[in-house]
Amino acid sequence: MNPQKDPAMRKIAVFRLLTLPLIGLLILQSGCSSASPATPENIAPTAGPTLPTTSGDSVIADGVVEPALWTTLSFATAGVVAEVLVAEGDAVEAGQLLVRLDDTDAQLAVQQAEAALAAAEARLAKLQAGARPEEIAVQEAQVEAAQAGLSQAVARRAQIHGGGSEADIRAAEAEIASAAAEEWAARDLYNREGWRMGDAATTRLRAAEAALAAAEARLEQVGASGDARSSEAQASVWAAAAQQRVAEAQLALLSAPPTTEDLAAAEAEVQSAAAELALAQAALSRYELRAPFAGTLTRVVIKPGNHVFPEAQFGVLATITELQVRTTDLTELSVGQLAVGHPVELRFDAWPDVIVSGRIVSIGLEAEMRQGDVTYPVVVAFEEPPPPGLRWGMTAVVGVRLP
């Protein structure tokens, strides 16, 4: 039987290696002893060579060489492979781009989300800053123009009809102006606080509208001349008064600070747009596959043009320059005698005469069933450089001399 291929023979070799110092010590002690020389009568019979996994002063187990860190690389989304930037055997850095899927649609989605966020931020900034002085000046000029238009309309109406005295007409006009101001104030209050005040705001607005209508009716009665020209002149006065109210309301709205509700709505719009952008960017990032850590690509199975689906494998990344040995058959009968930090002697099938020192760095917390046995994986790190050419997957025999 080839001792390099049979696990039992490998264990026998390591067992003998581990027990040779003990045997030599016993021989030395017997040679120096003053007891009687050994004779056939006082030599105890011994059984043939057997190899328990655990001897009186050592533990032996099979192991396999593996990288200290490795992972299977897979895609997070479906798509068509646009570009493969690495090849099998390449060393890569953490975060390095390995492969990219066609991301045209995802790029457009990010651009749209960026534009929406910029627009929302601009609206919020404009609301927070308020109207510019130039805008207020323009609106004030519109109010003055509306006031002048009303005065001209009133003057034309006075020239056309002869009914009513000038004093009555002025009084009626003043009543209209007062009623119009009250109607605007009531409407502004209703728009801003109606949701909170309820019927009180509605009642005030309706009363102000009625008062304005009555004032306009009284002015019509005072200045009525009964002919078409008088009616046209009166209509011009009403139109001019309405334009003045609109201009004044717009100026007041432009000059007022933003409400808490308006600011909250604008801020919520910005937050929503930012969240949409983050989602679009996250979706775009899934079209790229990057190295999670520095290592070597030991396998690459994807080519440009391939159609892939989520979880489809791209390859395997491993730290092949940082190898370790993991035991495969260390049972519950032996693992209790080991501890992290115990020194280890390692042999490999490829180099049967080479012994490499190591040290236990971890002991599995969860059992693994192996051919009906309860086993625990033990990881051994190298204390000295391993043989050149040692590769992932090679077999090893792990020998632990117990203290």
Secondary structure, DSSP 8 states (H G I E B T S, - for coil): --TTT-HHHHHHHHHHHHHHHHHHHHHHHHHH--S----TTTS---------SB-SSEEEEEEEEEESSEEEEE-SS-EEEEEE---TT-EE-TT-EEEEE--HHHHHHHHHHHHHHHHHHHHHHHHHH---HHHHHHHHHHHHHHHHHHHHHHHHHHHH---S-HHHHHHHHHHHHHHHHHHHHHHHHHHHHHHHHTHHHHHHHHHHHHHHHHHHHHHHHHH--SSHHHHHHHHHHHHHHHHHHHHHHHHHHHHS---HHHHHHHHHHHHHHHHHHHHHHHHHHTTEEE-SSSEEEEEE---TT-EE-TT-EEEEEE-TTSEEEEES--BHHHHTT--TT-EEEEEETTEEEEEEEEEEEEE-SS-EEETTEEE--EEEEESS---TT--TT-EEEEEEE--
